[in-house]
Amino acid sequence: MQLDYFIERLAANRLVFEGLVNGITAGQAKWKPSPDKWSILEVINHLHDEEREDFRQRQDLVLTK
């Protein structure tokens, strides 16, 4: 397995997300295009929750089996 490659890709993705949200206002982050759609803030919070609560556990299962 090319672990270094995956670590590099994850680090690069961080820069992508920072670039997407850098410079937006709090109002823009909370704006929703419609009541049933997510705001930028909700998307970022969801990604954070997935990273902390789900992705790491799945990753551990894959790498340790």
MOPAC internal coordinates of N, CA, C and O (Angstrom, degrees):
PM7 1SCF
backbone

  N    0.0000 0     0.00 0     0.00 0    0    0    0
  C    1.4651 1     0.00 0     0.00 0    1    0    0
  C    1.5279 1   108.48 1     0.00 0    2    1    0
  O    1.2310 1   121.22 1   -37.50 1    3    2    1
  N    1.2890 1   115.28 1   142.50 1    3    2    1
  C    1.4600 1   121.28 1  -179.43 1    5    3    2
  C    1.5288 1   109.90 1   -95.70 1    6    5    3
  O    1.2310 1   121.04 1  -105.48 1    7    6    5
  N    1.3128 1   115.61 1    74.52 1    7    6    5
  C    1.4609 1   120.96 1  -175.47 1    9    7    6
  C    1.5224 1   112.00 1   -59.47 1   10    9    7
  O    1.2310 1   120.44 1   139.90 1   11   10    9
  N    1.3251 1   116.77 1   -40.10 1   11   10    9
  C    1.4681 1   119.86 1   179.94 1   13   11   10
  C    1.5206 1   111.93 1   -60.03 1   14   13   11
  O    1.2310 1   120.41 1   142.86 1   15   14   13
  N    1.3269 1   116.82 1   -37.14 1   15   14   13
  C    1.4610 1   120.88 1   178.26 1   17   15   14
  C    1.5270 1   110.75 1   -61.56 1   18   17   15
  O    1.2310 1   120.40 1   133.73 1   19   18   17
  N    1.3295 1   116.84 1   -46.27 1   19   18   17
  C    1.4585 1   120.72 1  -177.72 1   21   19   18
  C    1.5308 1   111.63 1   -67.62 1   22   21   19
  O    1.2310 1   120.55 1   141.35 1   23   22   21
  N    1.3038 1   116.55 1   -38.65 1   23   22   21
  C    1.4699 1   119.91 1   176.43 1   25   23   22
  C    1.5189 1   110.00 1   -62.42 1   26   25   23
  O    1.2310 1   120.30 1   137.66 1   27   26   25
  N    1.3130 1   117.03 1   -42.34 1   27   26   25
  C    1.4673 1   121.43 1   178.82 1   29   27   26
  C    1.5296 1   111.36 1   -63.51 1   30   29   27
  O    1.2310 1   119.95 1   138.13 1   31   30   29
  N    1.3227 1   117.70 1   -41.87 1   31   30   29
  C    1.4550 1   121.37 1  -179.93 1   33   31   30
  C    1.5323 1   111.18 1   -65.19 1   34   33   31
  O    1.2310 1   120.23 1   138.15 1   35   34   33
  N    1.3319 1   117.16 1   -41.85 1   35   34   33
  C    1.4605 1   119.79 1   178.39 1   37   35   34
  C    1.5273 1   111.03 1   -63.47 1   38   37   35
  O    1.2310 1   120.65 1   140.00 1   39   38   37
  N    1.3162 1   116.37 1   -40.00 1   39   38   37
  C    1.4718 1   120.12 1   177.84 1   41   39   38
  C    1.5275 1   110.64 1   -64.55 1   42   41   39
  O    1.2310 1   120.32 1   140.26 1   43   42   41
  N    1.3158 1   116.99 1   -39.74 1   43   42   41
  C    1.4672 1   120.69 1   179.28 1   45   43   42
  C    1.5251 1   110.67 1   -66.01 1   46   45   43
  O    1.2310 1   120.08 1   142.54 1   47   46   45
  N    1.3185 1   117.45 1   -37.46 1   47   46   45
  C    1.4600 1   120.52 1   179.13 1   49   47   46
  C    1.5167 1   111.83 1   -63.50 1   50   49   47
  O    1.2310 1   120.36 1   147.55 1   51   50   49
  N    1.3070 1   116.93 1   -32.45 1   51   50   49
  C    1.4633 1   119.77 1   176.45 1   53   51   50
  C    1.5274 1   110.24 1   -58.13 1   54   53   51
  O    1.2310 1   120.95 1   135.91 1   55   54   53
  N    1.3177 1   115.79 1   -44.09 1   55   54   53
  C    1.4681 1   119.79 1   179.34 1   57   55   54
  C    1.5249 1   111.53 1   -64.69 1   58   57   55
  O    1.2310 1   120.22 1   145.39 1   59   58   57
  N    1.3089 1   117.19 1   -34.61 1   59   58   57
  C    1.4675 1   121.15 1   177.89 1   61   59   58
  C    1.5296 1   109.66 1   -62.96 1   62   61   59
  O    1.2310 1   120.54 1   130.67 1   63   62   61
  N    1.3250 1   116.57 1   -49.33 1   63   62   61
  C    1.4645 1   119.61 1  -179.24 1   65   63   62
  C    1.5230 1   111.84 1   -64.64 1   66   65   63
  O    1.2310 1   120.26 1   140.05 1   67   66   65
  N    1.3154 1   117.10 1   -39.95 1   67   66   65
  C    1.4675 1   119.53 1   177.56 1   69   67   66
  C    1.5304 1   110.12 1   -61.47 1   70   69   67
  O    1.2310 1   120.51 1   138.77 1   71   70   69
  N    1.3131 1   116.64 1   -41.23 1   71   70   69
  C    1.4578 1   120.72 1   179.22 1   73   71   70
  C    1.5202 1   112.78 1   -64.12 1   74   73   71
  O    1.2310 1   120.56 1   145.85 1   75   74   73
  N    1.3241 1   116.53 1   -34.15 1   75   74   73
  C    1.4633 1   120.58 1  -179.35 1   77   75   74
  C    1.5224 1   112.90 1   -70.52 1   78   77   75
  O    1.2310 1   119.95 1   147.56 1   79   78   77
  N    1.3187 1   117.71 1   -32.44 1   79   78   77
  C    1.4661 1   119.91 1  -174.37 1   81   79   78
  C    1.5207 1   113.88 1  -108.93 1   82   81   79
  O    1.2310 1   120.07 1   170.88 1   83   82   81
  N    1.3094 1   117.46 1    -9.12 1   83   82   81
  C    1.4598 1   120.54 1  -179.15 1   85   83   82
  C    1.5278 1   110.56 1   -63.44 1   86   85   83
  O    1.2310 1   120.57 1   -52.84 1   87   86   85
  N    1.3233 1   116.52 1   127.16 1   87   86   85
  C    1.4535 1   121.33 1   175.75 1   89   87   86
  C    1.5219 1   115.57 1    92.51 1   90   89   87
  O    1.2310 1   119.59 1   177.91 1   91   90   89
  N    1.3321 1   118.40 1    -2.09 1   91   90   89
  C    1.4629 1   118.02 1   177.16 1   93   91   90
  C    1.5229 1   109.34 1   -83.47 1   94   93   91
  O    1.2310 1   120.81 1   -28.95 1   95   94   93
  N    1.3025 1   116.06 1   151.05 1   95   94   93
  C    1.4642 1   120.98 1  -179.83 1   97   95   94
  C    1.5263 1   109.98 1   -83.90 1   98   97   95
  O    1.2310 1   120.78 1   -13.46 1   99   98   97
  N    1.3152 1   116.11 1   166.54 1   99   98   97
  C    1.4688 1   120.85 1   176.81 1  101   99   98
  C    1.5330 1   110.00 1   -60.79 1  102  101   99
  O    1.2310 1   120.50 1   140.70 1  103  102  101
  N    1.3112 1   116.65 1   -39.30 1  103  102  101
  C    1.4577 1   120.55 1   178.36 1  105  103  102
  C    1.5223 1   112.24 1   -63.08 1  106  105  103
  O    1.2310 1   120.67 1   137.87 1  107  106  105
  N    1.3198 1   116.32 1   -42.13 1  107  106  105
  C    1.4620 1   119.95 1   177.20 1  109  107  106
  C    1.5263 1   111.09 1   -64.80 1  110  109  107
  O    1.2310 1   120.52 1   141.26 1  111  110  109
  N    1.3172 1   116.62 1   -38.74 1  111  110  109
  C    1.4627 1   120.96 1  -179.00 1  113  111  110
  C    1.5290 1   111.67 1   -65.10 1  114  113  111
  O    1.2310 1   120.36 1   148.95 1  115  114  113
  N    1.3275 1   116.91 1   -31.05 1  115  114  113
  C    1.4644 1   121.35 1  -177.42 1  117  115  114
  C    1.5269 1   113.57 1   -92.34 1  118  117  115
  O    1.2310 1   120.34 1   168.36 1  119  118  117
  N    1.3312 1   116.96 1   -11.64 1  119  118  117
  C    1.4664 1   121.15 1  -177.72 1  121  119  118
  C    1.5251 1   110.47 1   -66.74 1  122  121  119
  O    1.2310 1   121.32 1   -41.83 1  123  122  121
  N    1.3369 1   115.08 1   138.17 1  123  122  121
  C    1.4624 1   121.65 1   177.35 1  125  123  122
  C    1.5212 1   108.64 1  -119.91 1  126  125  123
  O    1.2310 1   119.98 1   -46.93 1  127  126  125
  N    1.3242 1   117.64 1   133.07 1  127  126  125
  C    1.4653 1   119.59 1  -179.82 1  129  127  126
  C    1.5257 1   113.11 1   -65.53 1  130  129  127
  O    1.2310 1   120.35 1   155.26 1  131  130  129
  N    1.3155 1   116.93 1   -24.74 1  131  130  129
  C    1.4636 1   122.70 1   173.99 1  133  131  130
  C    1.5236 1   107.33 1  -161.96 1  134  133  131
  O    1.2310 1   119.98 1   -18.11 1  135  134  133
  N    1.3352 1   117.65 1   161.89 1  135  134  133
  C    1.4675 1   119.92 1  -175.63 1  137  135  134
  C    1.5330 1   114.38 1   -58.16 1  138  137  135
  O    1.2310 1   120.03 1   152.45 1  139  138  137
  N    1.3235 1   117.55 1   -27.55 1  139  138  137
  C    1.4661 1   120.06 1  -177.84 1  141  139  138
  C    1.5315 1   113.18 1   -93.93 1  142  141  139
  O    1.2310 1   120.05 1  -175.35 1  143  142  141
  N    1.3243 1   117.50 1     4.65 1  143  142  141
  C    1.4650 1   122.38 1   178.92 1  145  143  142
  C    1.5249 1   109.89 1  -106.62 1  146  145  143
  O    1.2310 1   120.76 1   -22.18 1  147  146  145
  N    1.3145 1   116.16 1   157.82 1  147  146  145
  C    1.4629 1   121.02 1  -179.42 1  149  147  146
  C    1.5200 1   110.78 1   -89.86 1  150  149  147
  O    1.2310 1   121.43 1   -31.57 1  151  150  149
  N    1.3196 1   114.86 1   148.43 1  151  150  149
  C    1.4583 1   121.20 1   171.93 1  153  151  150
  C    1.5293 1   108.67 1   -81.72 1  154  153  151
  O    1.2310 1   120.75 1   -11.51 1  155  154  153
  N    1.3120 1   116.17 1   168.49 1  155  154  153
  C    1.4681 1   120.60 1   175.53 1  157  155  154
  C    1.5302 1   109.52 1   -58.70 1  158  157  155
  O    1.2310 1   120.38 1   137.85 1  159  158  157
  N    1.3108 1   116.88 1   -42.15 1  159  158  157
  C    1.4614 1   121.28 1  -179.66 1  161  159  158
  C    1.5258 1   111.27 1   -61.46 1  162  161  159
  O    1.2310 1   120.52 1   138.08 1  163  162  161
  N    1.3158 1   116.62 1   -41.92 1  163  162  161
  C    1.4678 1   120.12 1   178.88 1  165  163  162
  C    1.5316 1   111.39 1   -65.33 1  166  165  163
  O    1.2310 1   120.40 1   141.91 1  167  166  165
  N    1.3171 1   116.83 1   -38.09 1  167  166  165
  C    1.4657 1   120.44 1   178.00 1  169  167  166
  C    1.5302 1   110.32 1   -64.51 1  170  169  167
  O    1.2310 1   120.75 1   132.77 1  171  170  169
  N    1.3240 1   116.16 1   -47.23 1  171  170  169
  C    1.4647 1   120.29 1  -179.90 1  173  171  170
  C    1.5227 1   110.53 1   -62.66 1  174  173  171
  O    1.2310 1   119.95 1   137.20 1  175  174  173
  N    1.3168 1   117.70 1   -42.80 1  175  174  173
  C    1.4670 1   120.47 1   177.77 1  177  175  174
  C    1.5255 1   111.28 1   -62.43 1  178  177  175
  O    1.2310 1   120.42 1   139.97 1  179  178  177
  N    1.3225 1   116.81 1   -40.03 1  179  178  177
  C    1.4628 1   120.76 1   178.06 1  181  179  178
  C    1.5318 1   110.57 1   -62.33 1  182  181  179
  O    1.2310 1   120.30 1   134.50 1  183  182  181
  N    1.3247 1   117.03 1   -45.50 1  183  182  181
  C    1.4600 1   120.54 1   178.80 1  185  183  182
  C    1.5298 1   111.06 1   -61.59 1  186  185  183
  O    1.2310 1   120.87 1   139.48 1  187  186  185
  N    1.3200 1   115.95 1   -40.52 1  187  186  185
  C    1.4678 1   120.52 1   177.92 1  189  187  186
  C    1.5226 1   110.60 1   -62.51 1  190  189  187
  O    1.2310 1   120.46 1   133.49 1  191  190  189
  N    1.3249 1   116.73 1   -46.51 1  191  190  189
  C    1.4702 1   120.65 1   179.45 1  193  191  190
  C    1.5232 1   111.27 1   -61.50 1  194  193  191
  O    1.2310 1   120.54 1   136.63 1  195  194  193
  N    1.3215 1   116.58 1   -43.37 1  195  194  193
  C    1.4655 1   119.90 1   179.16 1  197  195  194
  C    1.5199 1   110.83 1   -61.70 1  198  197  195
  O    1.2310 1   120.71 1   138.13 1  199  198  197
  N    1.3246 1   116.24 1   -41.87 1  199  198  197
  C    1.4694 1   120.70 1   179.24 1  201  199  198
  C    1.5208 1   111.04 1   -62.23 1  202  201  199
  O    1.2310 1   120.27 1   135.25 1  203  202  201
  N    1.3038 1   117.09 1   -44.75 1  203  202  201
  C    1.4631 1   121.54 1  -175.29 1  205  203  202
  C    1.5220 1   113.51 1   -78.48 1  206  205  203
  O    1.2310 1   120.47 1   141.99 1  207  206  205
  N    1.3263 1   116.70 1   -38.01 1  207  206  205
  C    1.4623 1   119.64 1  -169.73 1  209  207  206
  C    1.5280 1   114.34 1  -104.36 1  210  209  207
  O    1.2310 1   119.67 1   159.53 1  211  210  209
  N    1.3202 1   118.23 1   -20.47 1  211  210  209
  C    1.4585 1   118.87 1  -172.61 1  213  211  210
  C    1.5238 1   112.80 1  -124.92 1  214  213  211
  O    1.2310 1   120.50 1   125.43 1  215  214  213
  N    1.3172 1   116.65 1   -54.57 1  215  214  213
  C    1.4493 1   120.94 1  -171.91 1  217  215  214
  C    1.5210 1   112.75 1   -58.85 1  218  217  215
  O    1.2310 1   119.61 1   134.97 1  219  218  217
  N    1.3094 1   118.35 1   -45.03 1  219  218  217
  C    1.4645 1   120.71 1  -177.74 1  221  219  218
  C    1.5174 1   112.13 1   -63.26 1  222  221  219
  O    1.2310 1   120.41 1   140.99 1  223  222  221
  N    1.3287 1   116.82 1   -39.01 1  223  222  221
  C    1.4564 1   119.82 1   178.19 1  225  223  222
  C    1.5279 1   110.70 1   -65.55 1  226  225  223
  O    1.2310 1   120.22 1   136.36 1  227  226  225
  N    1.3114 1   117.18 1   -43.64 1  227  226  225
  C    1.4687 1   120.34 1   178.42 1  229  227  226
  C    1.5168 1   110.87 1   -64.91 1  230  229  227
  O    1.2310 1   120.80 1   139.70 1  231  230  229
  N    1.2985 1   116.08 1   -40.30 1  231  230  229
  C    1.4566 1   120.58 1   178.88 1  233  231  230
  C    1.5222 1   110.44 1   -62.51 1  234  233  231
  O    1.2310 1   120.21 1   135.93 1  235  234  233
  N    1.2989 1   117.20 1   -44.07 1  235  234  233
  C    1.4651 1   120.82 1   177.22 1  237  235  234
  C    1.5265 1   111.36 1   -59.74 1  238  237  235
  O    1.2310 1   120.27 1   137.44 1  239  238  237
  N    1.3241 1   117.09 1   -42.56 1  239  238  237
  C    1.4674 1   120.67 1   178.34 1  241  239  238
  C    1.5268 1   111.58 1   -61.25 1  242  241  239
  O    1.2310 1   120.95 1   136.96 1  243  242  241
  N    1.3094 1   115.80 1   -43.04 1  243  242  241
  C    1.4693 1   119.57 1  -179.00 1  245  243  242
  C    1.5323 1   111.12 1   -67.25 1  246  245  243
  O    1.2310 1   120.70 1   137.26 1  247  246  245
  N    1.3273 1   116.27 1   -42.74 1  247  246  245
  C    1.4572 1   119.72 1  -174.04 1  249  247  246
  C    1.5290 1   113.08 1   -78.50 1  250  249  247
  O    1.2310 1   119.82 1   156.68 1  251  250  249
  N    1.3023 1   117.95 1   -23.32 1  251  250  249
  C    1.4615 1   119.90 1  -176.75 1  253  251  250
  C    1.5230 1   113.79 1   -98.48 1  254  253  251
  O    1.2310 1   119.64 1   176.36 1  255  254  253
  N    1.3102 1   118.29 1    -3.64 1  255  254  253
  C    1.4734 1   120.79 1   178.90 1  257  255  254
  C    1.5007 1   111.65 1  -103.32 1  258  257  255
  O    1.2310 1   120.10 1   180.00 1  259  258  257

